Every structure is written in structure tokens, then in C-alpha cells.
């Protein structure tokens, strides 16, 4: 008898508001282990807010986040919903890594120091172990020759690969990518996508927000189209870039990008 595996991530009725704007509107989502999920949609549709809510960078007003079957992020105290303890949120962020549009590297640290920082200060690993992890992660993103340089000497694509290595150094089980190439010159986009492809080939579970439809088509197991805080359509790349174009809104969006 086949027993369905528990989703790695479950979102139930996730709602995030900014004053009178509902940025994320009662979203339900399950992400399986090793799944590559890509979220597309127009700017302002709630894609980045959803990712930030998963990683506790935005506090949601309603809903439940479950990771590996356990409810995370919030506790009820005296009937009032509150963010979980800072230590618990830090532990969650170690398991759910995130790479942003901008790199946010520490300019006063070498590349190696940037990647070591999480294991050292968040996880409390010995310096030798943190260094070994950082060296391995930089090799994974093709930057073994950049250990001792400072971020200011790197190209944008190299900086973003360092940011990916820094997230990977925490040994996350899920990676969130929020428009990881939007701040890059076009000729540098490929090297970042190559690094993400390597992770995908190794079985990393990931949710990626991107405007690069070719990348979404070739990498994703599932693509979701998001608009005005809602999931308008979802399916395999073949489904979303094929039959879903019968929807005027999706067809108009894709026609502007393809």
C-alpha cells in the first residue's frame, strides 16, 4: 500500500494585509519534498510578500504555517496570536533559507567570512567546521577561487552566488528565491540560474519567484500564477504556458514577457 508522504511545507488560509490592502488573500499551498515550485505574476501581486511570510519576515494576520508537519512561526498566549520566540524563528530560518533580489553581503567581510557567519553566530559551530562548510558551499556555486576577496570586487552574479552559498551554509531543507536575478545585468543572469539548477538537480526543495519565463518553464515541477494576492491558476509548465493561456489575464501577462 502506498502511503502519501507528508508535504514539507503547508500553508493554510495565509492572509497578510498592509492597512487596507490585502497582499496575500487566504492562500492554501502544499509543497512536497524535492519539489521545484515557481510563482509568477505581475509586480505587486503578493509573490514576494508570500515568501517573506513563509520565512517570518512579514507577520501574517491569519492562517497557519506547517513545516515538516509541525505548526511554526506563531504561538497563542492568552488567546492572542503572537510571533514565536526569537530563538525558534532563527531556527526556522536556518531550515528555510532565503535569497533576495539584493545580495545584502557584509562589505567588511571576505567572501569566506560572509558564508561562515551563519554557522558561526546562529548555529554556534566551531570555526573550523564553519570554514569547512563555507568552502564546500562556495565550491557548489563555482566560487572556490574567491574565498579571500571582498564583495566590492565581485560582479553582481558572483555576489548573488555568494548569497546563495551563505543560505546553503545553514543546511536548509527549503530554499526561497525572491527574484534572484532582477538586480543583475542580463549577461550575468545565466550563472545564477546555473547555480539554482545545480541545487535542483541535487533534490533541493525550492520556491522561486521570477519574471524569467524560460527559466520557469525548464526548471519548475509546478508553476503558479498569482495576482492581487490570489492564486489564479497553477499546473505543470506545459499546462500553465499552454491551456492556462485561455485565461485573458494570464495570456496578456505572458505575452508581455515571452
SERO-4910 file (N, C-alpha, C, O; in steps of 0.05 Angstrom, whole numbers):
BEGIN
 pado doro    nc1    nc2    nc3   cac1   cac2   cac3    cc1    cc2    cc3    oc1    oc2    oc3
  Unk    A     17    -24      0      0      0      0     18     25      0     36     27     16
  Unk    A     12     44    -18     27     69    -19     16     88      2     -8     93      4
  Unk    A     34     99     18     27    119     38     37    146     28     61    150     24
  Unk    A     19    165     25     26    191     15     46    204     35     41    204     59
  Unk    A     67    216     24     86    229     41     75    256     50     61    270     35
  Unk    A     82    263     74     73    289     85     87    312     70    111    310     65
  Unk    A     73    333     63     86    356     50    107    367     68    104    367     92
  Unk    A    128    378     56    148    392     72    137    417     83    142    424    106
  Unk    A    122    432     67    110    458     74     81    458     69     72    449     47
  Unk    A     65    467     88     36    470     84     28    498     93     35    507    116
  Unk    A     14    513     76      3    538     83    -28    535     83    -39    525     64
  Unk    A    -40    545    104    -69    543    106    -81    571    111    -77    583    133
  Unk    A    -96    581     92   -110    606     94    -92    629    102    -99    645    120
  Unk    A    -69    631     90    -49    652     97    -59    679     87    -65    682     63
  Unk    A    -62    698    105    -71    725     97    -52    746    109    -46    745    133
  Unk    A    -43    764     92    -26    786    101    -38    812     90    -43    815     66
  Unk    A    -42    831    108    -53    857    100    -33    880    106    -18    878    126
  Unk    A    -33    900     90    -20    925     96    -41    947     96    -50    957     76
  Unk    A    -50    954    120    -73    972    124    -97    962    109   -107    941    115
  Unk    A   -106    976     88   -130    968     73   -124    949     50   -142    941     36
  Unk    A    -98    943     45    -91    926     23    -86    898     32    -70    893     50
  Unk    A   -100    879     20    -96    851     26    -75    841      6    -82    836    -18
  Unk    A    -50    838     15    -29    830     -3    -29    800     -9    -22    792    -31
  Unk    A    -36    784     11    -38    755      8    -66    747     19    -72    753     42
  Unk    A    -82    734      2   -110    731      9   -118    702     12   -124    688     -7
  Unk    A   -117    692     37   -126    665     44   -113    644     26   -127    627     14
  Unk    A    -87    644     25    -72    626      7    -70    598     20    -63    596     44
  Unk    A    -75    577      5    -70    550     13    -50    538     -6    -52    541    -30
  Unk    A    -30    524      5     -9    513    -12      5    490      3      9    491     27
  Unk    A     11    469    -12     27    447     -3     51    444    -21     48    444    -46
  Unk    A     75    441    -10     99    437    -25    112    411    -17    118    408      7
  Unk    A    116    393    -36    127    367    -30    158    369    -28    170    387    -40
  Unk    A    169    350    -14    198    349    -12    210    345    -40    200    328    -56
  Unk    A    231    360    -46    245    360    -72    229    373    -95    238    373   -118
  Unk    A    206    385    -89    191    398   -110    203    425   -117    214    439    -99
  Unk    A    202    432   -142    211    459   -152    186    474   -160    174    469   -181
  Unk    A    178    493   -144    154    509   -148    162    537   -157    178    550   -143
  Unk    A    151    546   -179    156    573   -189    131    589   -187    110    580   -196
  Unk    A    132    614   -176    109    632   -175    114    655   -193    135    669   -191
  Unk    A     96    660   -211     98    682   -230     74    701   -226     54    693   -213
  Unk    A     75    724   -238     53    743   -236     63    771   -238     87    776   -235
  Unk    A     45    790   -241     53    818   -244     65    829   -218     60    818   -197
  Unk    A     80    851   -220     90    864   -197     67    873   -179     47    882   -188
  Unk    A     71    870   -153     50    878   -134     29    857   -130      8    862   -117
  Unk    A     33    833   -140     13    812   -138     14    797   -111     -4    781   -106
  Unk    A     35    801    -95     37    788    -69     57    766    -68     60    752    -48
  Unk    A     72    761    -90     91    739    -91    113    741    -70    118    723    -54
  Unk    A    126    765    -69    148    768    -50    138    769    -22    150    758     -3
  Unk    A    114    781    -18    103    781      9     97    753     19    100    747     43
  Unk    A     88    736      1     83    708      9    109    694     18    109    681     38
  Unk    A    130    698      2    156    686     10    165    697     37    174    681     54
  Unk    A    163    723     41    172    735     66    155    726     89    164    724    112
  Unk    A    130    720     84    112    709    105    120    681    114    120    674    137
  Unk    A    128    665     94    137    638    100    162    639    118    165    622    136
  Unk    A    179    658    113    205    660    127    203    678    151    223    685    163
  Unk    A    179    687    159    174    703    182    186    730    181    192    743    201
  Unk    A    191    740    157    199    768    153    175    787    152    178    811    155
  Unk    A    152    776    147    127    790    149    109    774    167    108    750    166
  Unk    A     95    788    185     77    775    204     49    773    191     38    793    183
  Unk    A     38    750    189     12    746    177    -10    752    198     -6    749    222
  Unk    A    -33    760    188    -56    765    205    -73    740    210    -84    736    232
  Unk    A    -73    722    191    -90    698    193    -75    675    180    -58    679    163
  Unk    A    -82    651    189    -72    627    176    -52    612    192    -44    620    214
  Unk    A    -44    589    181    -26    571    195     -4    562    175     -9    556    152
  Unk    A     21    562    185     44    552    170     54    527    184     59    527    208
  Unk    A     55    505    169     66    480    179     91    472    163     91    473    139
  Unk    A    111    464    178    136    456    165    143    429    176    146    425    201
  Unk    A    146    409    159    150    381    167    128    372    186    133    356    205
  Unk    A    104    382    181     81    373    197     76    388    223     55    384    235
  Unk    A     95    405    231     91    419    256     84    448    251     94    461    232
  Unk    A     67    459    267     59    487    264     82    505    273     94    500    295
  Unk    A     89    525    257    113    541    263    106    571    261     86    579    249
  Unk    A    123    587    273    122    616    270    106    631    290    113    654    296
  Unk    A     85    619    302     68    634    320     59    616    343     60    591    342
  Unk    A     52    629    365     41    616    388     16    631    397     13    655    392
  Unk    A     -1    617    411    -24    630    424    -19    634    454    -13    615    468
  Unk    A    -20    659    462    -17    665    491    -41    681    500    -47    703    491
  Unk    A    -55    669    520    -80    681    530   -100    687    507   -114    707    507
  Unk    A   -100    668    488   -119    671    466   -110    690    444   -125    695    425
  Unk    A    -87    702    447    -77    722    428    -54    710    412    -36    698    423
  Unk    A    -55    714    385    -35    703    368    -10    721    368    -12    745    365
  Unk    A     13    709    373     38    724    374     60    709    359     59    685    356
  Unk    A     80    724    348    103    711    337    117    693    357    117    699    381
  Unk    A    128    672    348    142    653    366    167    667    377    175    689    369
  Unk    A    180    653    396    205    663    408    226    669    387    228    654    367
  Unk    A    243    689    390    264    695    371    281    671    365    290    667    342
  Unk    A    288    655    385    305    632    381    291    612    362    304    600    345
  Unk    A    265    608    365    250    590    348    249    600    320    251    584    301
  Unk    A    246    626    316    245    637    290    272    635    276    273    629    252
  Unk    A    293    640    291    320    636    280    325    607    271    337    602    250
  Unk    A    315    588    287    318    560    280    302    554    255    312    539    238
  Unk    A    279    566    252    263    561    228    276    573    204    276    560    182
  Unk    A    288    596    206    302    608    183    327    593    175    335    594    152
  Unk    A    338    578    194    361    561    186    351    538    169    366    528    151
  Unk    A    326    529    173    315    507    157    302    517    131    300    502    112
  Unk    A    294    542    131    282    554    107    299    577     99    296    599    108
  Unk    A    318    572     80    336    592     71    323    611     51    304    603     38
  Unk    A    333    635     49    321    655     31    343    671     17    362    680     30
  Unk    A    340    675     -9    357    691    -25    340    714    -37    319    709    -48
  Unk    A    350    738    -34    334    762    -40    343    774    -67    362    764    -80
  Unk    A    328    794    -76    335    808   -100    362    821    -98    378    821   -117
  Unk    A    368    833    -75    394    846    -70    409    828    -50    398    813    -35
  Unk    A    435    831    -51    453    810    -40    456    812    -10    459    791      4
  Unk    A    457    836      1    459    841     30    484    827     41    482    815     63
  Unk    A    506    827     27    531    816     38    544    836     57    539    860     55
  Unk    A    559    826     76    574    844     94    599    854     80    617    838     74
  Unk    A    601    880     74    623    890     58    650    888     72    671    887     58
  Unk    A    650    887     98    675    887    113    686    859    116    708    855    128
  Unk    A    671    838    107    680    810    110    688    800     83    677    808     62
  Unk    A    707    781     82    713    767     57    690    750     49    671    746     64
  Unk    A    691    740     25    671    721     15    668    697     34    646    689     42
  Unk    A    691    686     42    690    663     61    678    671     87    662    656     99
  Unk    A    685    695     97    674    704    123    643    707    121    629    701    140
  Unk    A    634    718     99    605    721     95    590    694     97    570    692    110
  Unk    A    601    673     84    588    647     84    591    633    111    574    617    118
  Unk    A    613    638    125    617    626    151    599    637    173    593    624    193
  Unk    A    589    662    169    577    677    190    553    663    203    550    662    227
  Unk    A    535    652    186    511    638    197    518    614    214    509    613    237
  Unk    A    533    595    204    541    573    221    555    581    246    551    568    267
  Unk    A    572    602    245    586    611    269    567    624    289    567    615    313
  Unk    A    553    644    281    538    660    301    510    650    306    500    654    329
  Unk    A    497    638    287    470    628    291    470    600    302    455    593    320
  Unk    A    486    583    290    486    554    297    507    548    318    508    526    329
  Unk    A    526    566    323    546    562    343    566    540    337    577    528    355
  Unk    A    572    536    311    591    516    303    619    526    308    625    550    306
  Unk    A    638    507    313    666    515    316    676    527    290    666    521    268
  Unk    A    696    545    292    706    559    269    716    540    247    711    545    223
  Unk    A    729    519    254    739    500    234    717    487    219    719    484    194
  Unk    A    696    479    233    673    467    219    658    487    201    651    480    179
  Unk    A    654    511    212    641    532    196    657    538    170    646    542    149
  Unk    A    683    539    173    701    544    150    698    521    129    696    526    105
  Unk    A    698    497    139    695    474    121    669    474    106    668    469     82
  Unk    A    647    481    120    621    483    107    621    505     86    612    501     64
  Unk    A    633    528     93    633    551     75    649    544     50    641    551     28
  Unk    A    672    531     53    688    523     30    672    505     11    673    507    -13
  Unk    A    657    485     23    641    467      7    619    482     -8    614    476    -31
  Unk    A    606    501      6    584    515     -7    593    533    -29    580    536    -50
  Unk    A    616    546    -25    627    563    -47    635    546    -71    633    555    -94
  Unk    A    645    522    -66    652    504    -88    626    497   -104    626    495   -128
  Unk    A    604    493    -89    579    485   -102    569    507   -121    557    500   -141
  Unk    A    574    532   -114    565    554   -132    587    564   -150    584    585   -163
  Unk    A    609    549   -152    630    556   -171    648    580   -163    657    594   -180
  Unk    A    652    584   -137    668    607   -128    691    599   -110    698    613    -91
  Unk    A    703    576   -115    725    567    -99    749    585   -100    766    585    -82
  Unk    A    751    601   -121    774    619   -124    770    646   -112    787    664   -116
  Unk    A    748    650    -98    741    677    -87    740    678    -57    729    697    -46
  Unk    A    751    658    -43    749    657    -14    758    683      0    745    693     18
  Unk    A    780    694     -9    793    715      7    789    743     -4    802    762      5
  Unk    A    771    746    -24    766    773    -35    742    785    -20    727    771     -6
  Unk    A    738    811    -23    716    825    -11    693    829    -31    698    830    -55
  Unk    A    669    831    -22    646    834    -40    648    856    -61    639    853    -83
  Unk    A    661    878    -53    663    901    -72    678    894    -98    675    907   -118
  Unk    A    694    873    -97    709    865   -121    694    846   -139    704    838   -160
  Unk    A    670    837   -131    655    817   -146    635    829   -165    626    852   -162
  Unk    A    629    814   -186    606    822   -204    580    817   -189    579    803   -169
  Unk    A    558    827   -200    532    822   -188    525    793   -187    514    783   -167
  Unk    A    531    779   -209    525    750   -209    541    735   -188    531    717   -175
  Unk    A    566    743   -185    583    730   -164    572    736   -136    571    719   -119
  Unk    A    564    761   -131    553    768   -105    528    752    -99    524    742    -77
  Unk    A    511    748   -120    487    732   -115    493    703   -110    480    690    -94
  Unk    A    514    693   -122    522    665   -117    533    663    -89    530    642    -76
  Unk    A    547    683    -79    556    683    -51    532    683    -33    532    669    -13
  Unk    A    512    698    -39    487    699    -23    474    672    -22    464    663     -2
  Unk    A    474    657    -45    463    630    -45    480    612    -28    469    596    -12
  Unk    A    507    614    -30    524    597    -14    520    603     16    520    585     33
  Unk    A    516    628     23    511    636     51    486    623     61    485    613     84
  Unk    A    465    623     45    440    610     54    444    579     56    434    567     75
  Unk    A    458    568     37    463    539     37    480    530     61    477    507     70
  Unk    A    496    548     71    514    540     93    498    533    119    509    520    137
  Unk    A    473    542    120    457    535    143    443    508    140    428    499    157
  Unk    A    449    494    118    438    468    112    407    468    112    395    452    126
  Unk    A    395    486     97    366    488     97    353    464     83    365    451     67
  Unk    A    328    459     90    312    438     77    294    450     55    285    435     38
  Unk    A    291    476     55    275    490     35    289    516     29    298    530     47
  Unk    A    290    523      3    302    548     -5    281    565    -19    266    556    -36
  Unk    A    280    591    -11    262    610    -23    280    630    -39    299    641    -29
  Unk    A    273    634    -64    287    653    -81    268    675    -90    249    669   -104
  Unk    A    273    700    -82    256    722    -88    268    739   -110    285    756   -105
  Unk    A    261    734   -135    272    748   -158    302    750   -157    313    771   -156
  Unk    A    316    726   -156    345    727   -150    361    739   -172    385    745   -168
  Unk    A    350    744   -196    366    756   -218    356    784   -226    366    796   -245
  Unk    A    336    795   -212    325    820   -221    344    844   -219    340    864   -233
  Unk    A    364    842   -201    383    864   -198    408    861   -215    427    876   -213
  Unk    A    408    840   -233    432    834   -248    430    843   -277    408    845   -288
  Unk    A    453    850   -288    455    855   -317    448    829   -331    454    807   -321
  Unk    A    435    830   -355    426    806   -369    448    785   -373    443    761   -371
  Unk    A    473    794   -378    494    774   -384    502    759   -359    517    739   -361
  Unk    A    494    768   -335    501    754   -310    480    736   -299    484    721   -280
  Unk    A    456    736   -312    433    720   -302    439    691   -304    432    676   -285
  Unk    A    452    682   -326    456    653   -330    472    640   -308    465    617   -301
  Unk    A    492    653   -298    509    640   -278    493    635   -252    499    616   -238
  Unk    A    474    653   -245    458    648   -221    438    626   -226    434    609   -209
  Unk    A    426    626   -250    407    604   -256    422    577   -257    410    557   -249
  Unk    A    447    577   -266    462    552   -266    466    542   -238    464    518   -233
  Unk    A    471    560   -219    474    551   -191    448    540   -180    449    520   -165
  Unk    A    426    553   -187    400    543   -178    394    516   -190    383    498   -177
  Unk    A    400    512   -216    397    487   -229    412    464   -215    402    442   -212
  Unk    A    436    471   -206    452    451   -192    438    442   -167    437    418   -161
  Unk    A    427    460   -152    412    453   -128    388    437   -134    382    417   -120
  Unk    A    374    444   -155    350    429   -163    357    400   -171    343    382   -163
  Unk    A    379    397   -185    388    370   -193    396    353   -169    394    329   -170
  Unk    A    404    366   -147    411    352   -123    387    346   -105    389    333    -84
  Unk    A    363    355   -113    339    349    -98    330    370    -78    313    364    -62
  Unk    A    342    394    -79    333    415    -60    304    423    -66    297    428    -89
  Unk    A    289    425    -45    262    436    -47    264    466    -49    278    479    -34
  Unk    A    249    478    -68    252    507    -72    226    519    -82    211    507    -97
  Unk    A    222    544    -74    201    561    -84    215    586    -96    230    599    -82
  Unk    A    209    591   -121    224    612   -135    203    632   -147    185    624   -161
  Unk    A    207    657   -141    192    679   -154    210    691   -175    233    699   -170
  Unk    A    200    691   -200    217    701   -222    199    713   -244    176    705   -247
  Unk    A    211    731   -260    198    740   -285    210    728   -309    204    735   -332
  Unk    A    229    709   -306    241    695   -328    225    670   -335    228    649   -322
  Unk    A    209    673   -355    190    651   -362    204    627   -373    196    604   -369
  Unk    A    226    631   -388    241    608   -398    252    591   -376    252    567   -377
  Unk    A    263    604   -355    273    590   -332    251    575   -317    255    552   -309
  Unk    A    228    589   -314    205    576   -301    197    551   -317    191    530   -305
  Unk    A    196    553   -343    187    531   -359    206    506   -357    197    484   -356
  Unk    A    232    512   -356    251    489   -357    257    477   -329    264    454   -328
  Unk    A    253    493   -308    261    483   -281    237    472   -265    240    453   -250
  Unk    A    214    485   -268    192    480   -249    179    453   -252    176    443   -274
  Unk    A    172    441   -230    153    419   -229    124    430   -231    106    417   -243
  Unk    A    120    453   -219     94    466   -219     98    496   -220    116    507   -208
  Unk    A     80    509   -234     80    538   -237     54    549   -227     32    539   -233
  Unk    A     55    570   -210     31    584   -200     30    612   -211     51    626   -210
  Unk    A      7    620   -221      4    648   -229    -11    662   -207    -33    654   -199
  Unk    A      1    684   -196    -11    699   -174    -18    727   -182     -3    740   -197
  Unk    A    -41    736   -173    -49    763   -179    -67    773   -157    -85    759   -147
  Unk    A    -63    798   -148    -79    811   -127    -82    793   -102   -103    792    -90
  Unk    A    -59    780    -95    -59    765    -70    -71    737    -72    -73    723    -52
  Unk    A    -80    729    -97    -93    703   -101    -78    686   -121    -64    696   -138
  Unk    A    -81    660   -118    -72    641   -139    -93    639   -160   -115    628   -155
  Unk    A    -87    649   -184   -106    650   -205   -106    623   -221   -127    615   -231
  Unk    A    -83    611   -224    -81    586   -238    -55    572   -229    -36    585   -221
  Unk    A    -54    546   -232    -30    531   -226    -31    504   -241    -52    494   -248
  Unk    A     -7    494   -247     -4    469   -261     24    464   -269     42    479   -261
  Unk    A     29    443   -284     55    439   -295     62    461   -314     45    476   -323
  Unk    A     88    465   -321     95    485   -340     79    482   -367     71    502   -379
  Unk    A     76    457   -376     61    453   -401     33    463   -398     22    475   -416
  Unk    A     20    458   -375     -7    467   -371     -9    497   -369    -26    509   -381
  Unk    A      9    509   -353      6    538   -348     13    554   -373      1    575   -378
  Unk    A     34    545   -387     42    560   -411     26    551   -436     31    561   -458
  Unk    A      8    532   -432     -8    523   -454    -37    529   -450    -46    551   -457
  Unk    A    -52    511   -438    -81    514   -436    -89    538   -418   -110    550   -422
  Unk    A    -72    544   -397    -79    567   -380    -80    593   -395    -91    613   -385
  Unk    A    -67    594   -418    -68    619   -433    -95    625   -445   -100    646   -457
  Unk    A   -114    606   -441   -142    612   -448   -153    634   -431   -173    647   -437
  Unk    A   -140    638   -407   -148    659   -389   -135    685   -400   -111    687   -403
  Unk    A   -152    706   -405   -142    730   -417   -121    744   -401   -102    755   -411
  Unk    A   -124    743   -374   -105    757   -357    -78    743   -358    -57    757   -360
  Unk    A    -77    717   -357    -52    702   -358    -39    705   -386    -15    709   -388
  Unk    A    -55    704   -407    -45    707   -434    -32    734   -438    -11    737   -450
  Unk    A    -46    755   -428    -35    782   -430     -8    785   -416     10    798   -426
  Unk    A     -7    773   -392     18    775   -377     41    761   -391     62    772   -394
  Unk    A     35    736   -400     56    721   -414     65    733   -440     88    732   -447
  Unk    A     46    744   -454     53    757   -480     72    780   -477     87    786   -495
  Unk    A     71    793   -454     90    816   -449    118    806   -443    137    821   -446
  Unk    A    120    781   -434    146    771   -425    159    751   -444    184    748   -444
  Unk    A    143    737   -459    154    716   -476    161    727   -504    171    712   -521
***
